[in-house]
Amino acid sequence: ILALQEGEFWYSHSRFIGDLAYFVEPSSRASRYAAHLLKAGQEYATMRGLPLLMGVAHGGDVMRKDLFYTRHGMDRIGGIYARGM
């Protein structure tokens, strides 16, 4: 599941697309489901003309998540991954 919402940055009126939930069943994590969901989110943000921000909600296996997001064209900004900023 990938649930997204449109919002405003707290410091400006600029808008972005951010994740509310991003989860792939553990038994399916060796598949390409996570990549397909992220690509769909990136395409939606591009269609809306807004940056996509994805967070890491759970601290487990942070290095693997970092590699996943950066491999898919996202830039790390602290604990957030952004594309289109």
ABEGO torsion letter per residue (X at the ends): XBBBBBBBBAABABBBBBBABBBBBAAAAABAAAAAAAAAAAAAAAAAGBBBBBBBABABGAAAAAAAAAAAGBBBBEABBBBGX
